[in-house]
Amino acid sequence: MTTVLRTLIVDDEDLARLRLRSLLQEIAEPVVEIVGEAADAAAALAQLKASECDLVLLDIRMPGRDGMQLAAALRSLRQPPSVVFVTAHGHHALRAFELDAVDYLTKPVRRDRLQAALQRVVQRRWPIPSQSAPLADEPVLLAHARGNLHRIPVAEVLVLKAEQKYVTLRTATESHLLDDSLTDLEQRLGAGFIRIHRNALVAAHAVRELRRHAEPGGEEGWAVRVAPIDEWLPVSRRQLPAVREALGRG
């Protein structure tokens, strides 16, 4: 049986709605039925009360209620549709996923990215019983690179280090830049990460050793060894008691 994805397009720009409609008509799988269009949140809510849909393709900046406010309102519906944000602004991605958005596309939208987002919606709404839980339910951090959005599972994160205006995230094989502050990340990630320095967090499970080491200038300090990258990172004197306590609990 073919799944038909009933879709509402919400964007205040006529050309943007036309572009999405054209892309959707070019996609053969999954099958999309465009149930309507709306230029603002009020019109979108009126259409959704008149007829249910499975997916809302939603812009963020609109007159009146913005897309974030509309997405929050949709969650209170009896059968809330899935939401995929389609926007020219990449810096709202974190808030979007906090609202349980399935995906976050930046304009101009490519057909392959839109199709991938639609497939995620289908997997989320009609999961195959034999499959494991969707990756979208796994805790992730979001990184931007060349206009693309990368979802990095928190379980793969080893080091978060503040450098100038960004935070560098390191896994065993990759590095990414985050827009979040280190303080916000520490609060969100909780006890699974240890603050070892004012500019660094490390995953508790990745710490293998704490030992003395020579600091620049010849003074003696402390450092932790992070596996599997096998790198030594300095521990500040201020954080040393907390690091010892966290490692002791581990």
LOGUTI-196408 format. One record per residue: residue in three letters; z, x negated, y negated of N, C-alpha, C, CB in turn. Coordinates in steps of 0.001 Angstrom, whole numbers, padded with zeros to 6 digits, always signed. Each point is the difference from the previous one (the first is absolute). Glycine has a CB too. Example, Ala and Ser with C-alpha at 12.3 -4.5 7.8 and 13.67 -1.06 7.14 Angstrom:
% residues 2
ala+007800-013190+005690+000000+000890-001190+000000-000900-001200+001246+001892+001173ser-001966-001542-002223+000060-000820-001190+000730+000770-001090-002145-001184+000628
//
This chain:
% residues 250
met+000000-000847+001192+000000+000847-001192+000000-000884-001244+001228+001843+001239thr-002147-001561-002168-000119-000806-001208+001051+000416-001016-002458-000289+000415thr+003173-000681-000956+000978+000261-001041-000704+000081-001346+001797-001171+001329val-001540+002252-002068-000567+000179-001330+001113-000195-001018-001781+001601+000864leu+001568-002526-001776+000997-000355-001003-000282+000789-001280+000276-002326+001001arg+000495+003387-001211-000184+000829-001194+000574-000753-001196+000113+002159+001361thr-000951-002419-002363+000349-000948-001058-000167+000596-001391-000680-001845+001513leu+001679+001585-002366-000040+000386-001406-000091-001263-000849+001343+002111+000459ile-002289-002143-001390-000184-001148-000896+000644+000327-001345-002167-000676+001167val+003103-000182-001610+000700+000236-001263-000190-001211-000904+001707+001491+001143asp-002464-001310-002217-000263-001073-000967-000472+000665-001286-000601-001703+001829asp+001067+001219-002970-000380+000622-001263-001392-000417-000476+002408+000076-000581glu-003036-001043+001254-001331-000453-000399-001072+000608+000914+000996-002152-000882asp-001962+002814+000261-001077+000639+000775-000762-001010+000858-000213+001726-001799leu-000095-002891+001220-000774-000995+000735+000787-000559+001182-001206-000573-002111ala+002500+000432+001947+000826-000503+001103+000016+000989+001154+001420-001264-001632arg-001308+002554+001318-000031+001009+001060-001363+000020+000686+001691+001373-001256leu-002768-001487+000469-001349-000023+000573-000172-001200+000917-000891+001173-002029arg+001412-002331+001614-000102-001210+000817+000715+000190+001341-000122-001401-002094leu+001327+001965+002072+000733+000224+001245-000718+001006+000892+002136-000520-001190arg-002633+001582+000582-000723+001015+000779-001212-000631+000696+000760+001806-001611ser-001492-002654+000900-001185-000646+000574+000385-000917+001160-001136+000117-002238leu+002203-000883+002056+000445-000898+001066+000441+000788+001229+000704-001678-001723leu+000042+002756+001502+000476+000808+001121-001164+000596+000786+002083+000518-001288gln-003131-000132+000594-001160+000585+000675-000777-001032+000809-000144+001682-001826glu+000333-002970+001521-000667-001058+000754+000769-000400+001256-000965-000812-002137ile+002209+001257+002260+000848-000404+001125-000137+001010+001131+001623-001137-001570ala-002035+000649+002724-000209+000894+001148+001269+000232+000809-002340-000798+000095glu+003218-000186-000074+001219+000085+000806+001145-000676-000739-001353+000026+002135pro+002456+000689-002364+000267+001389+000374-000778+000986-000869+002268-000695+000769val-002423+001901-000238-000726+001045-000714+000872+000523-001143-001277+000634+002106val+000703-000575-003305+000732+000441-001185-000596+001298-000521+000572-002384-000578glu+000286+003357+000314-000400+001238-000687+000671-000011-001368-000269+001308+002199ile-000510-001370-003251+000546-000006-001355+000302+001446-000384-001298-002114-000640val+002584+002432+000532+000402+001389-000263+000057+000296-001489+001300-000006+002123gly-001351-001016-002973+000025+000250-001426+000218-001254-000810+000840+002243+000489glu-000874-002077-001794+000261-001081-000942+000930+000522-001086-002255-001073+000474ala+003001+000160-001088+000888+000365-001097+000058-001151-000985+001359+001509+001502ala-001214-001171-002780+000041-001010-001046+001415-000295-000475-002257+000732-000688asp+003233+000016+001185+001395-000258-000377+000923+000562+001069-000593+000059-002456ala+001881-000354+002298+000977+000383+001014+000141+001516+000118+001208-002134-000437ala-001226+002847-000692+000164+001452+000038-001118+000663+000798+001155-000096-002216ala-002388-000343+001982-001132+000563+000732+000084-000353+001486-001409-000151-002079ala+001862-001059+002371+000130-000414+001400+001028+000855+000729-000636-002336-000642leu+001801+002569+000024+001040+000817+000635-000475+001433+000202+001757-001446-001046ala-002517+001973+000089-000527+001358+000146-000939+000092+001198+000207+000341-002477gln-001055-001342+002659-000919+000015+001146+000757-000129+001315-001785-001002-001439leu+002829+000165+001447+000752-000200+001233+000805+001236+000393+000120-002425-000541lys+000297+003212-000446+000697+001247+000311-000968+001035+000557+001671-000485-001804ala-002918+000410+001366-001010+000954+000468-000509-000347+001393-000659+000394-002368ser+000527-001683+002666-000493-000426+001317+000578-001374+000335-002142+001335-000306glu+002609-001464+001526+000595-001261+000436-001080-001050+000217+001893+001251+001071cys-001499-002518-001206-000929-001088+000321+000767-001112+000690-001479+000579-001970asp+000748-001513+002549+000609-001092+000745+000209-001241-000849-001056+000900+002039leu+000200-001080-003049+000009-001249-000768-000290+000274-001465-000737-001268+002031val+001472+000563-002894-000294-000002-001427-000367-001427-000394+001585+001958-000447leu-002792-002127-000084-000418-001266-000594+000399+000077-001469-001963-000341+001650leu+002913-000481-002063+000738+000248-001240-000051-001173-000966+001484+001497+001282asp-001950-001210-002500+000073-000974-001082+001435-000034-000535-002451+000381-000604ile+002794-001403-000166+001361-000102-000538+000055+000440-001461+000463-001877+001593arg-001275+001290-002442+000046+000330-001431-000858+001216-000285+000388-002409-000571met+000308+003519+000258-000667+001250-000316+000772+000683-001119-000880+000236+002372pro+000253+000670-003109+000745+000751-001015+001049+000889+000650-002003-000041-001506gly+003126+000244+000808+001080+000785+000577+000737-000798+001051-001272+002089-000451arg+001638-001448+001543+000673-000708+001087-000939-001056+000563+001392+002040+000551asp-000871-003249-000349-000854-001038+000567-000027+000095+001520+000507-001485-001955gly-001286+000607+002579-000158+000063+001443+001278-000253+000767-002300-000722-000339met+003154-000146-000173+001278-000264+000662+000874+001253+000018-000134-002404-000720gln+000181+003105-000405+000796+001222-000071-000572+001077+000915+000637-000564-002358leu-001952+000647+002414-000622+000970+000892+000297-000341+001457-001812+000394-001695ala+001701-001660+002060+000279-000410+001386+001425+000353+000390-001659-001864-000212ala+002609+001672-000715+001394+000359+000280+000134+001504+000209+000787-001964-001356ala-001506+002755+000559+000058+001457+000132-000610+000474+001319-000110+000190-002490leu-000930-000867+002950-000662+000402+001239+000922-000094+001209-002148-000760-000978arg+003114-000143+000916+000897-000202+001142+000874+001219+000264+000004-002436-000497ser+000149+003308-000497+000835+001186+000171-000779+001194+000560+001405-000815-001883leu-002720+000673+002058-000789+001092+000560+000349+000224+001466-001845-000514-001615arg+001584+001727+002090+000324+000337+001392-000736-000911+000973+000389+002376-000682gln-001674-002623+000416-000788-000938+000805-000656-000996-000958-000428+001749+001834pro+001158-002768-002239-000543-000917-001015-001212-000761+000506+002278-000225-000949pro-003295+000076+000108-001168-000798+000390+000325-001482-000062-001530+001798-000842ser+000753-002585+001541+000085-001446-000166-000594-000366-001356-000144-000383+002515val+000594-000746-003059-000465-000451-001310-000582-001402+000114+001732+001427-001147val-002928-001601+000601-000587-001323-000187-000257-000144-001497-001077-000047+002349phe+001708-000924-002975-000219-000221-001428-001317-000744-000212+002495-000048-000410val-003217+000473-000613-001258-000646-000390+000092-000237-001503-001369+001121+001885thr+001565-002364-002282+000336-000287-001389-000589-001322-000462+002091+001307+000280ala-002210-001448-001586-000462-001264-000572+001145-000978-000219-001861+001228-001094his+003079-000801+001387+001182-000805-000320+000724-000405+001281+000232+001184-002215gly-000169-002491+002472+000585-000486+001242+001500-000122-000012-002071-001177+000341his+002709+001249-001513+001429-000322-000063+000915+001168+000358-000575-001651-001733his+000018+002806+002131+000841+001125+000416+000141+000069+001523-000721+001245-002052ala+000226-002226+002767-000070+000104+001462+001367+000166+000648-002043-001386-000079leu+003042+000643-000392+001323+000091+000614+000540+001413-000100+000429-002396-000557arg-000481+002976-000626+000477+001375-000189-000807+000960+000857+000722-000549-002341ala-002014+000308+002476-000846+000879+000802+000463+000057+001446-001909-000519-001507phe+002213-000621+002089+000424-000014+001400+001424+000511+000166-001535-001915+000401glu+002341+001825-001457+001314+000628+000048-000124+001515+000076+000952-001916-001296leu-002055+002451+000773-000286+001431+000082-000738+000357+001284-000080+000085-002487asp+000024-001023+003408-000588+000216+001326-001517+000161-000037+002132+001060+000674ala-002777-001701-001648-001461+000007-000021-000538-000719+001232+000002+000056-002524val-001096+000443+003062-000606-000620+001176-000747-001276-000385-000207+002262+001079asp-000407-002257-002274-000737-001185-000436-000097+000019-001518-001322-000074+002166tyr+000864-001055-002717-000087-000177-001456-001289-000754-000273+002549-000018-000313leu-003536+000714-000231-001314-000577-000236-000183-000252-001491-000931+001177+002031thr+000356-002320-002365-000284-000301-001400-001491+000185-000272+001937-001627-000084lys-002223+002165-001094-001382+000239-000413-000655-001314-000430+000599+002349-000721pro-001896-002508+000936-000918+000912+000697+000229-000033+001504-001687-000330-001816val+001733+001490+002420+000319+000123+001421-001219-000343+000846+001715+001764-000520arg-001499-002581+001545-001064-000302+000958+000043+001028+001141+000103-002487-000584arg-001263+002780+001123-000066+001003+001062+000817-000417+001226-002271+000660-000824asp+002223-001946+001204+000728-000428+001196+001508+000127-000189-001869-001569+000540arg+002362+001297-001770+001437+000141-000249+000394+001469+000015-000005-002113-001362leu-000843+002972+000810+000299+001426+000020+000006+000531+001426-001017+000240-002274gln+000055-000673+003077-000045+000443+001388+001239-000462+000763-002505-000060-000080ala+002949-001173-000155+001209-000503+000662+001217+000833-000398-000982-002320+000046ala+001044+002720-001316+001113+000835-000458-000026+001365+000680-000024-001195-002207leu-001164+001770+002348-000117+001290+000671+000436-000095+001460-001874+000609-001546gln+001514-001686+002193+000400-000189+001400+001512-000115+000129-002182-001134+000457arg+002823+000486-001435+001466-000088+000010+000634+001378-000162-000144-002314-000954val-000476+003129+000118+000512+001364-000180-000067+000769+001315-000731-000025-002411val-000390-000075+003098-000150+000680+001289+001048-000500+000992-002469+000281-000425gln+002675-001589+000490+000983-000561+000929+001417+000456-000340-001489-001984+000326arg+001766+002117-001630+001333+000434-000413+000238+001481+000298-000040-001745-001784arg-000974+002577+001537+000180+001443+000142-000159+000479+001441-000826+000244-002324trp-000031-000922+003075-000232+000412+001384+000116-001214+000918-001510+001888-000764pro+002705-002434+000922+000162-001204+000824-000307+000285+001463+001727-000839-001598ile-002325-000134+002251-000249+000096+001437+001314-000287+000720-002445-000707-000262pro+002919+001597+001135+001326-000163+000599+000225-001333+000688+000006+002414+000290ser-001040-002994+000308+000192-001251+000740+000098-001209-000906-001224+001009+001881gln+000894-000838-003162+000050-001133-000910+001420-000202-000507-002388+000406-000668ser+002679-001634+000265+001278-000279-000622-000003+000561-001413+000296-002076+001407ala+000862+002027-002073+000121+000530-001359-000989-000689-000924+002424+000515+000395pro-002980+000186-001377-000971-000596-000906+000587-001168-000763-001104+002202-000204leu+000244-003176-000096+000460-001154-000761+000519+000391-001365-001628-001394+001216ala+001166+002535-001731+000442+000417-001326+001494+000256-000042-002238+000986-000391asp+002877-000707+001572+001430+000249+000034+000806-001285+000047-000462+002146+001135glu-000173-003272-000937+000694-001276+000066+000293-000504-001415-001130-000532+002204pro+002365+000034-002466+000303-000506-001341-000963-001115-000392+002411+000609+000323val-002978-000492-001518-000977-000981-000460+000288-000378-001447-001724+000927+001588leu+001189-002078-001992-000074-000386-001401-001471-000015-000388+002150-001380+000134leu-002422+001639-001402-001373+000156-000465-000387-001144-000914+000208+002477+000194ala-001355-003082+000086-000493-001115-000808-001432+000286-000420+001518-001628+001200his-001863+001187-002418-001352+000183-000509-000736-001335+000008+000761+001936-001432ala-002035-001892+001820-000835-001204-000024-001448+000408-000180+001625-001245+001478arg-002225+000795-002582-001411+000280-000294-000318+001491+000059-000575-002241+000916gly+001485+003052-001448-000224+001433-000048+000335+000738+001274-001727-000480-001615asn+002117-000241+002670+000357+000633+001267+001520+000073+000140-002137-000846+001050leu+002583+001813-000286+001421+000186+000248+000317-000407+001436+000104+001876-001700his+000837-002799+001862+000389-000458+001329+001387+000546+000343-001401-002098-000269arg+001540+002612+001486+001280+000505+000486+000560-001030+000977-000715+002445-000295ile+001822-003092-000072+000593-001041+000831+001270+000546+000649-000961-001824-001486pro+000992+001936+002811+001220+000479+000657+001204-000862-000365-001390+000881+001884val+002503-000242-002220+001211-000736-000376+000444-000911+001141+000693+001888-001521ala-000946-001472+002751+000408-000817+001148-000690-001354+000024+000401+002090+001267glu-001550-002219-001960-000730-001273-000018+000378-000892-001177-001862+001156+001144val+002635-000633-002080+000332-000754-001219+001082-001033+000307-000610+001991-001441leu+000362-003241+001028+000968-001072+000221+000690-000428-001291-001375-000766+001925val+000603+000602-002993+000534-000519-001266-000570+000808-001157+000236-002319+000986leu+000610+002603-001973-000401+000598-001264+000518-000903-001107+000025+002369+000958lys-000937-002911-001752+000397-000996-000997-000583+000352-001362+000127-001762+001790ala+000747+001867-002796-000424+000320-001352-000615-001232-000657+001798+001757-000175glu-003020-001581-000340-000711-001088-000660-000728+000563-001206-000264-001266+002179gln+000736+000899-003383-000551+000505-001258+000058+001527-000005-001521-002021-000200lys+000367+002699+000046+000021+001459-000144-000109+000738+001331-001014-000302-002234tyr+000854-000412+003341-000221+000653+001280+001024-000474+001030-002448+000203-000532val+002448+000494+001659+000769-000427+001162-000985-000351+001102+001991+001459-000634thr-001842-002651+001200-000843-000416+001118+000650+000445+001307-000874-001986-001318leu+000128+002710+002105+000453+000442+001321-000666-000880+001046+000335+002396-000799arg+000457-002912+001733-000567-000842+001049+000312+000572+001368+000218-002003-001476thr-001260+002064+002300+000171+000302+001417-000264-001294+000769-000700+002459-000297ala+000630-002371+001593-000253-001203+000788-001391-000569-000249+001564+000870+001723thr-002494-000029-002181-001392-000452-000127-000614+000217-001377-000224+000481+002386glu+000871+000303-003262-000634+000380-001262+000985-000053-001155-001584+001450+001262ser+001008-001477-002471+000775+000151-001230-000625+001115-000830+000676-002453+000021his+000167+003241-000707-000469+001078-000855+000812+000002-001284-000712+001367+002005leu+000155-000780-003063+000706+000155-001262+000419+001458-000160-001302-001916-001030leu+002570+002116+000625+000527+001335-000243+000309+000169-001477+000950+000089+002326asp-001074+001150-002815+000352+000304-001383+001484+000326-000157-002322+000835-000347asp+003017-000580+001453+001403+000399-000061+000894-001165-000422-000442+001708+001774ser+001598-001376-002348+000974-001039-000309+000808-000331+001250+000124+000774-002402leu+000423-001975+002448+000786-000422+001157+001256+000856+000140-000877-002341-000260thr+001451+002743-000865+001203+000847+000038-000310+001351+000631+000878-001152-002050asp-002002+001759+001661-000384+001286+000597-000266-000141+001496-000979+000706-002197leu+000316-001783+002577-000278-000222+001420+001287-000181+000790-002188-001040-000607glu+003134+000314+000048+001277-000213+000690+000707+001326+000246+000199-002265-001062gln-000211+003155+000081+000658+001293+000146-000699+000866+001036+000744-000142-002374arg-002079+000107+002382-000747+000831+000937+000089-000503+001432-001530+000576-001851leu+001539-001893+002033-000057-000565+001351+001360-000051+000676-001945-001334-000723gly+003002+001273-000048+001340+000087+000578+000444-001242+000749-000379+002398+000167ala+001245-002165+000834+000696-001097+000670-000897-000861+000875+002002+001408-000044gly-003229-000996+000282-000898-000810+000818-000488-001258-000701-000688+002076+001117phe+000940-002181-002427-000424-001165-000765+001194-000603-000732-002309+000981-000267ile+002320-002306+000187+001104-000745-000600-000472-000645-001294+001018-000427+002274arg-000259+000623-003345-000266-000708-001252+000551-001415+000145+000092+002157-001380ile-000988-003158+001384+000450-001379+000150+000000-000757-001327-000877+000034+002328his+000208+000536-003312-000136-000661-001301-000345+001111-000990-000769-002271+001007arg+000930+002002-002294-000335+001049-000979-001475+000394+000079+001811-000867-001503asn-002659-000011+002055-001432+000306+000065-000517+000156+001417-000263-001228-002108ala+001130+001456+003106-000507+000059+001383+000839+000898+000901-000888-002292-000309leu+000175+003088+001126+000579+000757+001104-000656-000468+001293+000468+002008-001495val+000305-002042+002581-000582-000334+001300+000426+001057+001017+000011-002485-000553ala-000855+002714+001547+000332+000928+001075+001115-000602+000851-002367+000921+000018ala+003424-000170+000185+001151-000524+000738-000389-000453+001401+001486+001509-001316his-002394-000789+001968-000365-000338+001372-000774-001312+000093-000046+002428+000509ala-000517-002874-001658-000830-001206+000012+000790-001274-000283-001899+001408-000728val+003160-001292+000323+000800-001181-000337+000527-000644+001278+000649+001021-002223arg-000957-002308+002403+000423-000720+001207+001150-000979-000236-002319+000234+000807glu+002393-000786-002016+001048-000987-000285+000412+000076-001453-000887-001496+001795leu+002133+001105-002035+000507-000256-001344+000610-001385+000029+000438+002474-000490arg-000933-003363-000347+000530-001370+000026-000067-000625-001383-000710-000241+002393arg+001444-000829-002557-000020-000756-001247-001329-000730-000142+002504-000268+000089his-002925+000088-001331-001216-000779-000243+000109-000635-001383-001396+001531+001493ala+000576-002525-001715+000022-000719-001278-000869+000740-001012+000375-002209+001187glu+000207+002572-002332-000737+000655-001064-000661-001052-000891+001590+001965+000065pro-002588-001568-000861-000587-000932-000958+001069-000571-000922-002163+001261+000100gly+002127-002571-000304+001031-000650-000795+001099-000613+000836-000506+001585-001788gly+000408-001373+003126+000960-000640+000887+001231+000826+000311-000808-002097-000896glu+000984+003261+000250+001171+000817+000295-000157+000691+001355+000380+000351-002467glu+000756-000082+003081-000021+000640+001310+000054+001509-000159+001117-002001+001027gly-001985+002694-000298-000018+001459-000044-000135+000575+001401-001009-000076-002291trp+000575+001338+002351-000154+000690+001277-001390+000616+000089+002477+000469+000084ala-002947-000273+001149-001310+000617+000221+000007+000751+001322-001134-001816-001336val+000256+002812+001446-000174+000716+001267-001400-000296+000535+001617+001841-000718arg-001719-001873+002049-001302-000191+000637-000522+001363+000448+000621-002353+000764val-001841+002668-001195-000601+001304+000287-001071-000165+001065+000472+000802-002349ala-000322-000077+003447-000987-000005+001083-000852+001261-000127+001549-001334+001540pro-002801+001318-001053-000662-001102+000705-000757-000957-000916-000190+001513+001928ile+000322-001352-003246-000721-000928-000885+000698-001353-000060-000820+001941-001356asp+002060-002009+001893+000745-001252+000107+000115-000707-001357-000789-000218+002375glu+001163+000984-003376+000121-000526-001362+001450+000075-000454-002364+000705-000524trp+002804-001760-000200+001357-000028-000548-000032+000526-001422+000628-001961+001465leu+000250+002924-001765+000093+000578-001334+001409-000211-000553-001766+001718+000582pro+001884-002124-001844+001317-000301-000555+000867+001246-000159-001019-001933-001178val+002311+001753+001395+001001+001048-000198+000839-000389-001209+000058+000587+002489ser+000068+000301-003450+000798-000320-001174+001488+000027+000349-001793+000957-001495arg+002583-001710+000744+001443-000020+000240+000601+001395-000169+000088-002388-000784arg-000625+003139-000155+000515+001351-000241-000229+000911+001199-000427-000309-002437gln-000695+000135+003129-000338+000874+001129+000510-000508+001337-001992+000680-001260leu+002487-001910+001296+000394-000611+001270+001029+000828+000765-000475-002209-001015pro+001558+002704+000400+000955+000809+000773-000638+001245+000614+001796-000830-001500ala-002650+001517+000746-000649+001209+000514-000952-000327+001142+000196+001044-002263val-000903-002181+002159-000909-000424+001072+000794-000299+001264-001614-000944-001693arg+002724+000227+001552+000835-000307+001168+000528+001294+000653+000660-002210-001068glu-000245+003141+000231+000533+001247+000537-001088+000791+000738+001690+000060-001868ala-002886+000003+001267-001095+000744+000637-000404-000641+001317-000809+000720-002252leu+000729-002050+002279-000362-000678+001243+001078+000158+001050-001338-001631-001303gly+002588+001679+000868+001094+000204+000937-000053+001359+000634+001370-001544-001317arg-001726+002570+000510-000146+001351+000548-001148+000057+000974+000938+000963-002088gly-002028-001722+001752-001178+000013+000881+000294-000642+001325-001463-000065-001981
//
